[in-house]
Amino acid sequence: MSHWLDVFKNMRFKQKLILSYLVVSLIPLALLGAYSYNQSKLFLQKQAIQGLQNTVGTLARGMNDKTEQVERTVDSVVMNTGLQRIFATNYTSLTTLSEDLRNYVSPYFSMIRNLNTDILQLTVYTSGKMPEYGEFILSLDRIKEVSPWYKDIAEQKKTGWYLEGSELAVFRPFPTILYNQMTGILYMKLNKERFFDSLTTMTTAQSAHDGLFISDINNHIVYSNNDEAVEIQQQMLKVPVNAKDMVEIDGLRYILIQEPLRQANWTLHYYIPEQDIAMDATSIVKATITLIMTCMIILVALISIFSHTMIKRIYHLNKWMKQVQFGNLQMDIRSDSRDEIGELTNRFGIMLRRINELVTEVYQNKLIQKEAEFKALQAQINPHFLYNTLSVINWKSLKIGATDISHVVTMLSRFYRTALNRGESMTSVKDELQNTQSFVEIQLVMHDYSFEVSYQIEEDVYQYDTVNLSIQPLVENAIVHGIDQKEEGGGKLIIKALANQDTIDIHVTDNGPGIDKQRLGEILIKQSKGYGLKNVNERIKLVFGKEYGIEVISEIGQGTTMIMTIPKYKNTKSQ
């Protein structure tokens, strides 16, 4: 299986597409063909069964006609008033009896037998004083004990049919309506072979296991056209079935057709194995194959057209990609199609245009980088020049005794040395606090020591690192927008550094006029002129995460407290 998957994987896309179309199309075509064939076969089978049912129905009607003819013959005898009178008369004169028998009974019975060649025997059994007369009139005592069918006489008043050995017998009691003293039974023996001769031709040339038989109300087989199959026929009678049902005998399924023979109270059965029903499926197979082949030709043509239309655009896209691979980036690739291939082509064109933009951007960045390197070289010179100049000013101040100028110059030199931090973005909390302290000292000189400063620093915070120039902007905001805006009283500035379990909190508090709610809500969101807290807050969140940053607490007339929260972080680069 994996081998075929590998073969399919390595096929060209057009071959995969055609093969996929063929497989997807063949499956429903095969299923449709199989369904059509089975339905047609079932239809032919139903037609064959219907033909058999019609044939069996015709045979049943013929047998009903025969039994009805026998019934009419029986009725003509038992309902004959002349015979009833003779059998009911108590003759005192043997001459009169002999004349009646010779002139009426004998000719009449002979006529009936001559008209019905199936009748082998015609006898009236009577219990009166009528003497026996050949086989036409016999004593009832002859059959009372030896004839099984005699017991049924008392239970029914109509014609009875009975299988007597290999012969078929019909009996009927005489009515006692006209002659109440008469007691007699008409008995007729029929030639069984001649009676059922119309059934012997019922068979199918294609089957050697079909058969036909007749059963009576007690499920006794009256007639069978195949004496060797009587056992199978007996098993069929034991299975409760309805007309046109299917029965299974010894693992073989039979179609069983049943028709009632109402005159004799019999049932005609015809059975045939299901597999032996003759059906010519050649035309069905030819029609199914022709239909499938026609559909296949149409499908192959449509598949070729569709696949060529789709693959052509993929070939073009592949050609463009090869040109890009070899360095041709100046192509304008677009497609008007809205399907997936069109979207892929347009996105490739967008990607190519973006690559050109990036190439241009990278080239410009290279120029900017060179310029930045040049400026960095200049920046390496400027701090040294600044520090040297500040040192000369400090020396000159000390020489003339201007200690306050020397102090300011020293603080300014220390501020810039820590602020520049050799170009690094991270610094220690200790250096950041020293830098802030230098800035405050310069501000005190500039403000003529008009405000008080209080430092509350825990020693544990010095071992951690923070973002460079993160505390000084908070202090500058407290002085410029807090203390400098205070109209009455002296200013106070409190700088705290607290070490918590996992974080460090830097508090910068002033006793200025405070900040109103509208500006307080925007101070960390918008780029407010003169505050700069937004940049510091974004830098902290960018370096440490969104859960850290600056919080501003203020009320009008109550001053302002800015709290910077950072994690206990140690920069491994500085170690």
N, C-alpha and C positions, 0 to 999 in steps of 0.2 A: 504494500500500500504506500509506504514512504517513497519507493522508487517512482511510482506514478505521480505522487505529489511533487517530487523534485523535477520530473519531466514537465509537468504543468507549470511549475514556478519558473522554469527557464525558457518557456515559450515566449514568442513575441506577443505584444499586447493585442495585435489584430487577431492572431491565432487563438489567444485566450478568449477574446470577445466572441469570435465565431463559434468556438467550441462550447462556450457557456450558453450562447443562444440556442445551439443545436440541442444540447442536453435539456435545457429548460423547455424547449418546444417538443422534443421527442417524448418526454414523460407524459404530458397531457394527451398527445396524439396516440401514444400506445394505450393509455388508459381508455381513451375514447374509442379506439378500435376494438379493444377487448370487450368493453361494455356493449358496443354495437353488435359485435359477433355473438356475445352471450344472449343479448336480447333477441336477436334474429333467430338464434338457435332455439331459444325458449318459445318463440312464436311458432316456429315450425313444429316443435314438439307438441304445442297446444293444438295446432292444426291436425297433427297425426292422431292425437288422442280424440279430438272431436270427430275425425273420420271413423275411428273405431267405435265411438259412442253411437254414431249414426247407424253403423252396421249392426251393432248389438241391438239397438232400438228396433231396427227392421226385423231382425230375427225374433225379438220378443213379440212384436206385433203379429208375426206369422204364427208363433206358438199360441198366442192368445186367440187368434182366429180358429186354429185347430181345436183348442180346448172348448171354445165357444160352440163350434160345430158339434162336438161330442155332447156338450150340454144340451144343445137343441135336440139331438137324437134321443137323449135320455128323456127329455121333457116330452117328446112326441110319443114315447112309450108309456110313461107313468101317467100322463094326463089324458091318455086315450080312454074315453068313457066306455067304449065297447070292450076293451080288455078289462077294465075295472069291473064291468058288469059280469063278464064271464068268470073272473077269479072270485067274485063275491057271491055268485049263485050257488045255492046248495042243490046240485042236480040230483033228481030222483030217477031220471032216465039216462042210462049210459049212451043210448042212441043219440039223444039230443046233445050230450056232452061231446061225443065223438064228432058230430057234425060241426059243432062250434069250433072245436080244436082244429079239425081238418080244413074247414072252409074259411076260418078267420085268423086264428092264432098262427098256424103254421105258415100260411102265405104272407102274413104281415111281417113276422120275424124274418122270414127268408128275404123279403124285399129290403128290409133294413140292412141286413148283412151284405146283400148284393150292392146296395147303394154306398155302404161304408166298408171298403175293403180292409180297413185297419182293424175291424172287429173280428176277433177270433172266436169269441163265444158270446152268446146272448141268452141269458137264463133269468127266469123269474122264480125266486124261492118264495113259497107260500105255505102258510101254516093251516089253511083250511082243509076241507075234505077232498080238495082237488087232487086227482091222481097224477102221478108223474107222467110226463109226456116228452120222451126223448131228452134232449138237453135244454129244451125250451122251458119246461116246467119241472121243477124239482122241489122236494120237501125241504122246508126250512130247518128241519132237524139235522140235515147234512152239514150245515155250516155253523150251528150254534156253538159247538165245542171246538171245532178245528180251524175256523177262520178268524184270524186276529181282527180283521176289520169289522166283524159283526158287532164287536163291543162298542164301536163308535156310532152304530145305527141309532141307538137310543138317545145319543147326545146331540145329533144334528138332523135336520129335516131337509138338508140340501144334498146335492151331489157330492160324493166323496171320492177322492183319488187315492189309490194305494198301490205300492210297488210290491208285487207278489212274485218273489223269486226273480226271474229274468223277464217277467211279464208285467204289464201295467194293467191294473183293474180299476173299474169305475162302478160305484154302486149308488143306489138311490131308493129310499123307501117310497112305496106307493102312498099317495094321500088318501085320507079317509073322510074326505068331505062329502062325496056323493054316496059312498057305500061304506058305512061305518063298520060293517062286519068284516071288511076285507083287511087282511094283514099280509103284505108281500114286499119283497125287495127285488129290485131290478139289478142284475149283475151283468157287467160287460167286461170281457177280457180283450185288451187291445194288443196289437203287434207293436212292441216297443221300438224295434228298429225302424219300421216304416213310419211310426208316429214321430220319431225324432230324426228322420232322415234329412230334414232341412238344416240341421245343426252340424252335420258331419263335415260340411265343407268350410266351416268357419275356422280359418287359421291364417297366419301370415307367412309368406314365403321367407322372410328374413329372420324369423325366430323359430327355434326348435324347442322352446320352453313355454310357449303360450298354451292356453287350454280354455275349455268351456264346459260348464256343468250347471245342473239345475238341482236346487235343494228345496225340500218342503218346509213346512212351518216348524217341524221338529228338528231341523238341520240334518235331515237324512238326505243323502245324495240320491236323487231320482234318476239322473242321467249324467254321464260323463263321456266326452269324446276321446278321453285318454285314460284307460283303466289303470295304467301304470302310475299316473299322477294323482290317484285317489287320496293318498296320504297327505300330499301337499294341499289338496283341496279341503280335506278335513281340517287341517291347521288353519286355513283361511276362514273357515266357518267359525272357528273358536275366537278369532280376533274381532272385537267389536268395531265395525267400520261403517261409514256411510257411503253412499254412491259416489263414485269417482275418487275414492280415497286411495292412499298408498299404503301397502302392507309390506312387511319384511319377513321372509321365511328363509331360515337357514342362511342368513347373511346376504340374501339376494332380495333386492327391492322390486316389488311387482306393482304395476298399475292395475287396479281392480275396478272393473265397470259392472254395475249391477242394475238389472231392470226387473220390475215385478211382473209376474204372470198372475193376474188377479183372478181369473176364472178358476184356476186350480189351486190358488193360494200358494204358488211356488215363487221362487226367485231365480232368475237367470244370471249367472256369473260368467264374466270373461276376464281373464288375467293374462298379462304379458310382462316380461321383465322390462324395466325402464330402459335398460341399455340396448334392448333389441328393437326399439321403435325406429323405424326407417326414417332417416332424414338426409336430404341431399344438401350439405352445407358448402358445396363447392362454389356455388354462386355467391354465397355470403362471404367466403374467404376472398374470392376475387374482387368483389366490390369493396371490401375493407382494405385490401392491399392497394387497390387503385386509388381509393380516397386518401390513404396515408401518403402514397407516393406523390400525388398531386399537391397535397399540402406541403410536403417536404420541398418540392421544387419551388413553390411560391415562397416558402420560408427562406430557402437558401438565397433566392434572388433579393428578397427584402433585407436579409441579414447582410448581404454583400453591400447593398446600397447604404444601409445605416452605418455599418462598420467603416466603410470608406469615408463617409462624411465625418465621422467622429475622429478616426485615426488621422485624417489629413490635417486637422487643426493641431493634433498632438505632435505630428511630425514637424509642423511649422514652429511650434513652441520649442521643440527639442533643437531645431536648427538655430533658433535665436539663442538658446542657452549655450550652444557650442561656440557661437560667435563671441558671447560674453566671456566664456572660458578662455578664449584666446586673446582677450584684452579689448575687444570692441565694446566700449561702454556708452557710446554716443548714439544709441538707437532709441527711437520712440515707439514703444510696443504698446498697442492698444487693441481691444476687441469689442465688437458691438454685440456679441452673443451674451445672453443672460444666464446661460447654464453654468455648470461647475467648471468646464474647460475655459469658457469665457472669463469667469471670475479668476481662475488661476492665471490666465494670460494677463489680465489687467493688474493683478497683484504683483506678478513678476515685473511688469512695466513700472509699477509704483516703487517696487524694491530697487529696480535699476536706477530710477531717478533719485531715490534716496541715497543710493551708493554714490552717485555723482556728487550729491550735496555733501555727503560725508567726506569724500575725497577733497573737495574744495575746502571744507571746514578744517580737515586735518592739515592741509597745506597752510591755511591761515594760522592755525594754532602753532604750527612750527615757527612761523614768523614771530608770533607773539611770544613763544617760548624763548627764542633767541634774544628778543628785546628784553624779556624778563630777566634772562641771565645777565645781560649787560647792566640792567638796573640793579640786580643783586650785587654785582661787582662794585657798583657805585655805593650801594648801601653798606658794604663792608668797610668802605673808606669813611663815609659820613659819621657813623657812631664814634670812631676813633678820633676824628677831628673834633666832634662835639665834646667828648670826654676830656681831650687835651685842652680844649678852650676853657671848659669849666674848671679844670685844675689850675690853669694860669690865673683865672679870675679869683679862685679860692686863695691862691698864694699871694696875689696882690692885695686881697682883702685882709688877710692876716698880717701882711707887712705894714699896712697902714692902721691896723687895729680895728677894722670894721668886722667885728665878730658876727653880727647879725647877717651881713651879706655872705660871709663864709658859711653860716649855717644854712641859709637858703640855697646856696650853690651846692653844698654837700647833699642836701635832701633831693635837689633836682637831679643831680648826677646819679644818686642811688635809685631814684624813681625810674629814670630812663634805662638804667642798667637792668633792672628787674622787669620793666615793661617790655623791652625788646626781647629779652629771654633767648637771645641767640637764634631768633626766628622760630622757636618751638611754640606749638599751640597749647601744650600742657605745662603746668608748673606746679610746684609744691604749694600747699596751703600756707606754709610758713613764709615763703617768698612773696606770695600774693598778699598776705597780711602786712608784711614789711613794706611792700610797694604801696599799699593803701595808707599805711602810717606815714610814709614819706610824702604822699600826696596831701594828707591832712595837715602835716607840719607846714608845707608850703602854703596851704589855704589859710592856716592860722596867721602866718606872717602877712599874707595878703589882706586878711580881715582884721589885722591889728589885734589879734587875740580876743575878738569880740564874742566868741562862743566857746563853750566848754566841750571837751571830748573825754569820753569814758570808754576804756577797753576792758572787756570781760572775756578773756580767751582761755579755754581749757587746753592744757598742754597736750592732750591726746590727739588733737586735730592736726598737729604739726607733721605727723608721720604720713599723712595722706596727700593726694594730688588733686588738682582741680583744673578748670579751664583758665588759661592765661587771661588777665584783665577781665575778671568776672566780678570781683568785689568792688574795685575802684569806681566803676560806673554807678553802683548803688550809692556809694558815699557821695559822689559828685552830685547825683540827683537829690540826695538829702540836704546838701549844702545849698545848691542853686535854687531848687524849687521848694525847699522847706525852711531852712534857717534864714536865707537871704530874703524870703518873703514875709518874715515875721515882723510885725509893725511895733510891737511893744515887748519889753523884757529881753533877757539874754537868751541866746540860742544854746541848745544842748544837743549833742550828738553822742549816741551810744552804739558801740560796735561789739557784738557778741559772737562767739564761736563755740557752739555746743556739740559735743560728741554723743550721739545716741547709740542704740544697739547696732544698727546697720547703716545709719546715715549721719551726715554732718549738717547742722543748721547754722547759717550765717544770718544774724539779725542786724539790720541797720535801722536805727530809730532816731527820728528828729521830733522836735516840739514845734514844728511849723504850723501853718494854718490848715493843713490837711488838704485832701483832694475830694472833689464832689463825685457823686455816684456815677454820673455819665462818663466823666473822664477816667474814673477808676475802672469802669468796665472796658474801656478801649485802650488803656495804657500798655497792655501786654499783647494786644491784637493788632492795632494799627501802628504805623510808623509815626509816632508823635514827635514833633519837633522839640528837640532839647532834652528828651528823656533817654532814649537809647536802650530802654529796658527790654524792648521786643527782641533786639538782636542778641542780647545776653541770654534771654530766656530760650530762644531758638537754638543757640549754640549749646547750651546745657542739655536740652532735650535731644539734640542731634548726637551728642557724645555719649550721654548716659542713659537716655531713654525717656519716653513720654511721662513716666511717673515722677520725674524730677523736674526742677525748674524754680521759678520765682513766684511768690505769692505776695500781694500788696494789700495791707490792711490799713484803712484810714477813715477818719471821721473829721468833718469840718470842725476846726477849733481844737481838735484833740491830737494833732500831729499824725505822723505816718510811720508805719513799720514795714520794711521790706525784708522778706524771709527767703533766702536762697537755700534750697535743699539739694544736696548731692550725696552720692553713695560713698562709702569708705573705699576709696579706689587708690591703687598704687600703680603708677606708670612704670612698666618693666623696662622701658627704653632709658629711663633716667637713672636706673639702678646700675 
